[in-house]
Amino acid sequence: MSASAVDNVSPMREFKKPVRKPTRQMSVSRVEPPPPGPAFRVVYIGAGGINFGTDEGPWNHSFRVENKLGTRLVVTALIDPFAASRERVLKIKRDSFVERAYKDTKEYDSVDAYLADLKPEDHPHAVIIGSPPHFHGSTEPGKDVEVQLTKAIPGVALFVEKPVTMSSVDECKKVARILEKQGTICSVGYMFRYLAAVQKMKELLADKTVSGVVARYICSYAKITKANWWTFSLSGGAVVEQATHFADLCRFFGGEVDLDSIQANQVEPDSPAGQLSVVPVDESKIAPHDRIARMTSATWQFEKTGAIGSLTHGLLLQGTKYDTTLEVYADGWQLRLVDPYEHPRLYVRSPHGDDHEQTFTFPEDDPYFTEIDCFIDAIEHKDQSHIASSFSSGVKTYEFTWAITNAARRAKQLRDERRAARQSQEAQH
């Protein structure tokens, strides 16, 4: 491959040098301290793993916020219905060198209790929403966190974890319209859009038409211990809850999806192929119809270009390491992203390379930090364009994942109906 084809590609934007990733014990280390400045007030909703770290993976928003803001950070409130969870994470923080940011953090059971006690001088600059998705992304009472916060705290910015809701797509679109009308700065946690390898891919494909996107996401299920995750009515299934990251990347590279073109199938939990040996929750407590599919495969066409896409998701591996690969094709080009969660590698074939595949690695990259970095920069510069995934875009990805899920469930229903019809005909003969 010629150097001019790939090596000289400039990044889409110059990001700051990333921080080291957090350890499993949630300790904090930095490459270099951030500059001093005025206090920046943050509120966390949710004292769980997404905000404060977990053994399942590298996510931990508080760690990245601490590294971005340094001594400027003031965490004014932590909202979570479980007092023990709040106390656990606050003790860890107060026993570390970020104690100053958390020494006066107030605890609340609910957003209602927080807003009732909120004083103007404590208005946050940002709220990080890491609570389960059925508590936000809607206009319905009890599920309307974004609407509550922006109404009570004009100008507050929101960081919302994916999926953006567990309510209907129509409800979520209402929230998107409200946030857009108010001009609310809002980022949704699709961190792979900020991955250095993905930015490189976007730059390489900038003047090309994508012909196909192929995504594979096989997770290690043995340490996913949340019963809600294994319950379809609470999580929406693994495509909605987990493969949403790769569904979002498919949209990022291929454009909007013709939802009517989607065809999908899934491995049912009660099928011979769906038997898992080390499910970490007691599935006997989950109704059979409410257990999640073990594997899903979907294909579709993109709206504007006629390109095609596919996604395969499975919860089949054990241990902790996932098998994740995204391939993007254009005329003469194959871009293959491998293991974006832990050790991203990008393999590139170009029309200039004589079949040679060039390898790129990104050892210092932390997309979780970059998305927080961009979110806070957007707040301080009052510029939503810093953010790669808006709430409206997050809604489109949510709609896409539900379209895949529903297509697979419809396919099962049709198979069941055909099987019943055949059995009925055989019985009559």
Secondary structure as the mmCIF struct_conf table of DSSP 4:
data_model
#
loop_
_struct_conf.conf_type_id
_struct_conf.id
_struct_conf.beg_label_comp_id
_struct_conf.beg_label_asym_id
_struct_conf.beg_label_seq_id
_struct_conf.end_label_comp_id
_struct_conf.end_label_asym_id
_struct_conf.end_label_seq_id
TURN_TY1_P TURN_TY1_P1 ALA A 3 ASN A 8
HELX_LH_PP_P HELX_LH_PP_P1 VAL A 9 PRO A 11
BEND BEND1 MET A 12 ARG A 13
HELX_LH_PP_P HELX_LH_PP_P2 PHE A 15 THR A 23
TURN_TY1_P TURN_TY1_P2 ARG A 24 GLN A 25
BEND BEND2 VAL A 31 GLU A 32
HELX_LH_PP_P HELX_LH_PP_P3 PRO A 33 PRO A 36
BEND BEND3 PRO A 38 PRO A 38
STRN STRN1 PHE A 40 ILE A 45
BEND BEND4 GLY A 48 GLY A 48
HELX_RH_AL_P HELX_RH_AL_P1 GLY A 49 PHE A 52
STRN STRN2 THR A 54 THR A 54
TURN_TY1_P TURN_TY1_P3 ASP A 55 GLU A 56
STRN STRN3 GLY A 57 GLY A 57
BEND BEND5 PRO A 58 PRO A 58
HELX_RH_AL_P HELX_RH_AL_P2 HIS A 61 LEU A 69
HELX_RH_3T_P HELX_RH_3T_P1 GLY A 70 ARG A 72
STRN STRN4 LEU A 73 ILE A 79
BEND BEND6 PRO A 81 PRO A 81
HELX_RH_AL_P HELX_RH_AL_P3 ALA A 83 ARG A 94
TURN_TY1_P TURN_TY1_P4 ASP A 95 ASP A 95
BEND BEND7 SER A 96 SER A 96
TURN_TY1_P TURN_TY1_P5 PHE A 97 VAL A 98
HELX_RH_AL_P HELX_RH_AL_P4 GLU A 99 TYR A 102
TURN_TY1_P TURN_TY1_P6 LYS A 103 ASP A 104
STRN STRN5 LYS A 106 TYR A 108
BEND BEND8 ASP A 109 SER A 110
HELX_RH_AL_P HELX_RH_AL_P5 VAL A 111 ASP A 117
HELX_RH_3T_P HELX_RH_3T_P2 PRO A 120 ASP A 122
BEND BEND9 HIS A 125 HIS A 125
STRN STRN6 ALA A 126 ILE A 129
BEND BEND10 SER A 131 SER A 131
HELX_RH_3T_P HELX_RH_3T_P3 PRO A 133 PHE A 135
BEND BEND11 HIS A 136 GLU A 140
TURN_TY1_P TURN_TY1_P7 PRO A 141 GLY A 142
BEND BEND12 LYS A 143 LYS A 143
HELX_RH_AL_P HELX_RH_AL_P6 VAL A 145 ALA A 152
BEND BEND13 ILE A 153 ILE A 153
TURN_TY1_P TURN_TY1_P8 PRO A 154 GLY A 155
STRN STRN7 ALA A 157 VAL A 160
HELX_LH_PP_P HELX_LH_PP_P4 GLU A 161 GLU A 161
BEND BEND14 LYS A 162 PRO A 163
BEND BEND15 MET A 166 SER A 167
HELX_RH_AL_P HELX_RH_AL_P7 VAL A 169 GLN A 182
TURN_TY1_P TURN_TY1_P9 GLY A 183 GLY A 183
STRN STRN8 CYS A 186 VAL A 188
HELX_RH_3T_P HELX_RH_3T_P4 MET A 191 TYR A 194
HELX_RH_AL_P HELX_RH_AL_P8 ALA A 196 LEU A 204
TURN_TY1_P TURN_TY1_P10 LEU A 205 ASP A 207
BEND BEND16 LYS A 208 LYS A 208
STRN STRN9 VAL A 210 SER A 220
TURN_TY1_P TURN_TY1_P11 ALA A 222 LYS A 223
HELX_RH_3T_P HELX_RH_3T_P5 ALA A 227 TRP A 230
STRN STRN10 THR A 231 THR A 231
HELX_RH_AL_P HELX_RH_AL_P9 PHE A 232 SER A 235
HELX_RH_AL_P HELX_RH_AL_P10 ALA A 238 GLU A 241
TURN_TY1_P TURN_TY1_P12 GLN A 242 ALA A 243
HELX_RH_AL_P HELX_RH_AL_P11 THR A 244 GLY A 254
BEND BEND17 GLU A 256 GLU A 256
STRN STRN11 VAL A 257 VAL A 267
TURN_TY1_P TURN_TY1_P13 PRO A 269 ASP A 270
BEND BEND18 SER A 271 SER A 271
HELX_RH_3T_P HELX_RH_3T_P6 PRO A 272 GLY A 274
BEND BEND19 SER A 277 SER A 277
BEND BEND20 PRO A 280 VAL A 281
HELX_RH_3T_P HELX_RH_3T_P7 GLU A 283 LYS A 285
BEND BEND21 ILE A 286 ILE A 286
HELX_RH_3T_P HELX_RH_3T_P8 PRO A 288 ASP A 290
STRN STRN12 ARG A 291 ARG A 291
HELX_LH_PP_P HELX_LH_PP_P5 ILE A 292 ALA A 293
BEND BEND22 ARG A 294 ARG A 294
STRN STRN13 MET A 295 PHE A 302
TURN_TY1_P TURN_TY1_P14 GLU A 303 THR A 305
STRN STRN14 ILE A 308 LEU A 317
BEND BEND23 GLY A 319 THR A 320
STRN STRN15 ASP A 323 ALA A 330
TURN_TY1_P TURN_TY1_P15 ASP A 331 GLY A 332
STRN STRN16 TRP A 333 VAL A 338
TURN_TY1_P TURN_TY1_P16 PRO A 340 GLU A 342
BEND BEND24 HIS A 343 HIS A 343
STRN STRN17 ARG A 345 ARG A 349
TURN_TY1_P TURN_TY1_P17 PRO A 351 HIS A 352
BEND BEND25 GLY A 353 GLY A 353
TURN_TY1_P TURN_TY1_P18 ASP A 354 ASP A 355
STRN STRN18 GLN A 358 THR A 361
TURN_TY1_P TURN_TY1_P19 PRO A 363 GLU A 364
HELX_RH_AL_P HELX_RH_AL_P12 PRO A 367 HIS A 381
TURN_TY1_P TURN_TY1_P20 LYS A 382 LYS A 382
HELX_RH_3T_P HELX_RH_3T_P9 GLN A 384 HIS A 386
BEND BEND26 ALA A 388 SER A 389
HELX_RH_AL_P HELX_RH_AL_P13 PHE A 391 GLN A 428
#
